[in-house]
Amino acid sequence: MEHHAGQAQAPTTAQPTVFTTQSLTVNGSLDLKDNDIIVDYSGSSPIDAIRGYILSGRGASGGINDVETWNGATGIKSSTAANIDPSQFGNFSIGYSEASDYGGLGSYANYDGQTVDSSAVLIRYTALRMRIWMVW
């Protein structure tokens, strides 16, 4: 999956969608909304680049906090997380992890209804309290 300058959005559906790709390059912004991405890579892990895309998209500077706006000009962002009232529903975020590090997933485990092996990066729209399970 490669996105060039400009903005791209995941489709709006009744149920969150899981996108699977072998690579991910974001040269603009990608609105994840409430969907998830599995980057099933070969070779070296793209986790550092993915972390950079998410940090760019979260629209806040400094450390990890509860003021992410998710309206960054570039990177991976979530209009769904940006538009949720935290006083009613809590804070939502985008988390990510190597499949091999995520909650005991072994090789060829099920993640969001998809089979993944240890050479995948998982990107997930999630409740902020769940970020503890994701690698920052």
C-alpha positions as CSV (number, residue, x, y, z in Angstrom):
1,M,0.0,0.0,0.0
2,E,1.5,3.3,-1.0
3,H,-0.1,6.7,-0.6
4,H,1.4,9.7,-2.3
5,A,0.9,13.4,-1.4
6,G,-2.6,14.3,-0.5
7,Q,-5.1,12.6,1.7
8,A,-6.6,9.1,1.6
9,Q,-9.3,7.8,3.8
10,A,-10.3,4.3,4.8
11,P,-13.9,3.5,3.8
12,T,-16.7,4.1,6.2
13,T,-18.4,0.8,7.0
14,A,-20.7,-0.5,9.7
15,Q,-17.9,-2.8,11.0
16,P,-14.3,-1.9,11.2
17,T,-12.2,-3.1,8.3
18,V,-8.8,-4.8,8.4
19,F,-6.5,-3.9,5.5
20,T,-3.6,-6.3,4.8
21,T,-0.6,-5.1,2.8
22,Q,3.0,-6.2,2.3
23,S,4.4,-2.6,2.7
24,L,3.1,0.8,3.8
25,T,4.4,4.1,2.6
26,V,2.5,7.3,3.6
27,N,3.6,10.4,1.6
28,G,0.7,12.6,2.8
29,S,-2.0,11.6,5.3
30,L,-3.9,8.4,5.7
31,D,-7.1,8.6,7.8
32,L,-7.5,5.2,9.4
33,K,-10.9,6.1,11.0
34,D,-11.7,3.0,13.1
35,N,-10.0,0.5,10.9
36,D,-6.9,-1.6,11.3
37,I,-3.9,-2.4,9.1
38,I,-1.7,-5.5,9.0
39,V,1.6,-4.9,7.3
40,D,2.8,-8.4,6.5
41,Y,6.4,-7.6,5.6
42,S,9.4,-9.6,4.4
43,G,13.0,-8.5,5.2
44,S,13.5,-5.8,7.8
45,S,10.6,-4.5,9.9
46,P,9.0,-1.2,8.9
47,I,8.0,-0.5,12.5
48,D,10.2,2.6,12.9
49,A,8.6,4.2,9.8
50,I,5.1,3.2,11.0
51,R,5.8,4.8,14.4
52,G,6.9,8.0,12.6
53,Y,3.7,8.0,10.5
54,I,1.5,7.7,13.6
55,L,3.5,10.3,15.6
56,S,3.0,12.7,12.6
57,G,-0.7,12.0,12.4
58,R,-1.5,12.3,16.1
59,G,-1.3,16.1,15.9
60,A,0.3,16.6,19.4
61,S,3.9,17.3,20.3
62,G,5.8,16.2,23.3
63,G,5.4,12.9,25.1
64,I,2.5,10.5,25.1
65,N,-0.5,12.2,26.6
66,D,-4.2,12.5,26.5
67,V,-4.4,15.5,24.1
68,E,-3.8,13.9,20.8
69,T,-5.9,15.6,18.2
70,W,-5.3,13.1,15.4
71,N,-5.4,15.9,12.8
72,G,-1.8,16.0,11.8
73,A,-1.1,17.3,8.3
74,T,0.8,14.1,7.4
75,G,1.0,10.6,8.6
76,I,-1.5,8.1,9.9
77,K,-4.4,9.7,11.7
78,S,-7.9,8.9,12.8
79,S,-10.9,11.2,12.2
80,T,-12.9,8.8,14.4
81,A,-10.6,9.3,17.3
82,A,-10.5,13.0,16.7
83,N,-14.2,13.3,16.9
84,I,-15.0,11.3,20.0
85,D,-15.9,13.2,23.1
86,P,-13.5,11.8,25.7
87,S,-15.8,12.9,28.6
88,Q,-18.5,10.4,27.3
89,F,-16.5,7.6,25.7
90,G,-12.9,7.9,26.9
91,N,-9.9,8.6,24.7
92,F,-9.2,6.6,21.6
93,S,-5.9,6.3,19.7
94,I,-3.9,4.4,17.1
95,G,-1.6,1.8,18.5
96,Y,0.9,-0.5,16.8
97,S,3.1,-3.5,17.5
98,E,5.2,-6.2,16.0
99,A,2.9,-9.3,15.8
100,S,5.7,-11.2,17.6
101,D,5.5,-8.8,20.6
102,Y,1.7,-8.5,20.8
103,G,-0.1,-10.2,23.7
104,G,1.2,-13.8,23.1
105,L,0.4,-14.0,19.4
106,G,2.6,-16.8,18.1
107,S,3.2,-17.7,14.4
108,Y,0.1,-17.9,12.3
109,A,-2.2,-16.6,15.0
110,N,-5.6,-14.9,14.5
111,Y,-5.7,-11.1,14.7
112,D,-8.9,-9.3,13.9
113,G,-10.1,-12.4,11.9
114,Q,-6.9,-12.5,9.9
115,T,-4.1,-15.0,10.1
116,V,-0.7,-13.3,10.8
117,D,2.8,-14.6,11.4
118,S,5.6,-13.0,13.4
119,S,6.7,-10.9,10.5
120,A,3.8,-8.4,10.6
121,V,3.2,-5.0,12.1
122,L,-0.3,-4.6,13.5
123,I,-1.8,-1.1,13.4
124,R,-5.0,-0.7,15.4
125,Y,-7.6,1.9,16.2
126,T,-8.0,1.3,20.0
127,A,-9.1,2.7,23.3
128,L,-6.3,4.8,24.8
129,R,-6.1,2.5,27.8
130,M,-5.3,-0.3,25.5
131,R,-2.1,1.4,24.3
132,I,-0.3,-0.4,27.1
133,W,-0.5,-3.5,24.9
134,M,0.9,-1.7,22.0
135,V,4.6,-0.7,21.6
136,W,5.3,3.0,21.6
